[in-house]
Amino acid sequence: MRSGIYKRKAEMLINDKGKLKRFSEGAKNWLVRFKDLPLAGSTAQDLMDMIDLVNDYADGKYTAIPKRFLAAILGALLYVVSPIDLLPAFLDDILVVGFLMDRGVGAELKKYNEWRNSHDAGTDKEI
């Protein structure tokens, strides 16, 4: 099953900060190329927040996320940047992101954004 592939890749990335950093940078470059596509609701912003969270995790700046949520985020990002689409026009990607947002990832992104906003003044403290 395909979800197993994404799970294994996500776990591999979590254990290798260098690969995790390269992946997050590549995912961000991928998303920027498609930023003008009409993604439903806040999906594009949710994806960008996920990428930023992964990037800050890889840098050791933000570590206050349970590994299961980090793995879920990475699995979703791996799926979204994959060239394989089950439904046309990003519909499957929107469904994957929406599903995760409703299953706890949304709350984790909210915590991350609160942390990020409190650190935007340039303090960059690790937690």
C-alpha positions as CSV (number, residue, x, y, z in Angstrom):
1,M,0.0,0.0,0.0
2,R,1.3,3.5,-0.9
3,S,0.8,5.0,2.6
4,G,3.4,2.5,3.9
5,I,5.9,3.9,1.4
6,Y,5.3,7.5,2.6
7,K,5.5,6.4,6.3
8,R,8.8,4.7,5.8
9,K,10.2,7.7,3.9
10,A,8.9,10.0,6.6
11,E,10.6,8.0,9.4
12,M,13.9,7.9,7.4
13,L,13.8,11.7,7.1
14,I,13.1,12.3,10.8
15,N,16.2,10.3,11.6
16,D,18.4,12.2,9.2
17,K,18.3,16.0,9.8
18,G,20.4,16.7,6.6
19,K,18.0,14.9,4.4
20,L,15.1,16.4,6.3
21,K,16.4,19.9,5.7
22,R,17.0,19.2,1.9
23,F,13.5,17.8,1.6
24,S,11.9,20.8,3.3
25,E,13.8,23.2,1.1
26,G,12.8,21.2,-2.0
27,A,9.1,21.1,-0.9
28,K,9.1,24.8,-0.3
29,N,10.5,25.4,-3.8
30,W,7.9,23.1,-5.2
31,L,5.0,24.9,-3.5
32,V,6.3,28.3,-4.5
33,R,6.1,27.2,-8.2
34,F,2.4,26.5,-7.7
35,K,1.5,29.3,-5.3
36,D,-0.9,31.0,-7.9
37,L,-3.0,27.9,-8.4
38,P,-6.4,28.2,-6.8
39,L,-6.0,25.7,-3.9
40,A,-9.1,25.3,-1.8
41,G,-9.3,27.4,1.3
42,S,-6.2,27.6,3.4
43,T,-4.5,24.5,1.9
44,A,-1.6,26.4,0.4
45,Q,-0.9,28.3,3.7
46,D,-1.3,25.0,5.7
47,L,1.3,23.4,3.4
48,M,3.7,26.3,3.8
49,D,3.3,26.2,7.5
50,M,4.0,22.5,7.5
51,I,7.1,23.0,5.4
52,D,8.3,25.8,7.8
53,L,7.7,23.6,10.8
54,V,9.7,20.8,9.2
55,N,12.5,23.3,8.4
56,D,12.6,24.7,11.9
57,Y,12.6,21.1,13.3
58,A,15.5,20.2,11.0
59,D,17.4,23.2,12.2
60,G,16.7,22.2,15.9
61,K,14.8,25.4,16.5
62,Y,11.4,23.8,17.1
63,T,11.2,20.4,18.6
64,A,7.9,20.6,20.6
65,I,6.0,18.3,18.2
66,P,5.3,14.7,18.9
67,K,7.0,12.4,16.3
68,R,3.7,10.9,15.2
69,F,2.5,14.4,14.0
70,L,5.9,15.2,12.4
71,A,5.7,11.8,10.6
72,A,2.1,12.6,9.5
73,I,3.2,16.0,8.2
74,L,6.1,14.5,6.3
75,G,4.0,11.8,4.9
76,A,1.5,14.4,3.6
77,L,4.3,16.5,2.1
78,L,5.8,13.5,0.4
79,Y,2.4,12.7,-1.0
80,V,1.7,16.2,-2.2
81,V,5.0,16.7,-3.9
82,S,4.7,13.3,-5.5
83,P,3.9,13.5,-9.3
84,I,1.2,10.8,-8.8
85,D,-2.3,12.1,-8.4
86,L,-5.3,10.0,-7.7
87,L,-7.7,12.8,-8.5
88,P,-7.1,15.6,-11.0
89,A,-6.1,19.2,-10.2
90,F,-4.7,18.8,-6.7
91,L,-8.1,17.5,-5.3
92,D,-6.4,14.5,-3.6
93,D,-3.7,16.8,-2.1
94,I,-6.4,19.1,-0.7
95,L,-8.2,16.1,0.8
96,V,-5.0,14.7,2.4
97,V,-4.2,18.1,4.0
98,G,-7.8,18.6,5.2
99,F,-7.9,15.1,6.7
100,L,-4.6,15.7,8.6
101,M,-5.7,19.2,9.8
102,D,-8.8,17.6,11.3
103,R,-6.8,14.8,12.9
104,G,-4.5,16.8,15.2
105,V,-2.1,18.4,12.8
106,G,-4.1,21.6,12.7
107,A,-3.7,21.9,16.5
108,E,0.1,21.2,16.2
109,L,0.4,23.9,13.4
110,K,-1.4,26.3,15.7
111,K,1.1,25.7,18.5
112,Y,3.9,26.0,16.0
113,N,2.6,29.3,14.6
114,E,2.2,30.7,18.2
115,W,5.8,29.7,18.9
116,R,7.0,31.2,15.6
117,N,5.1,34.5,16.2
118,S,6.6,34.8,19.7
119,H,10.1,34.3,18.1
120,D,9.7,36.6,15.1
121,A,11.4,39.3,17.1
122,G,14.7,37.6,16.3
123,T,15.2,35.7,19.5
124,D,15.4,32.2,17.9
125,K,15.4,30.4,21.2
126,E,15.2,26.6,21.1
127,I,12.5,24.8,22.9
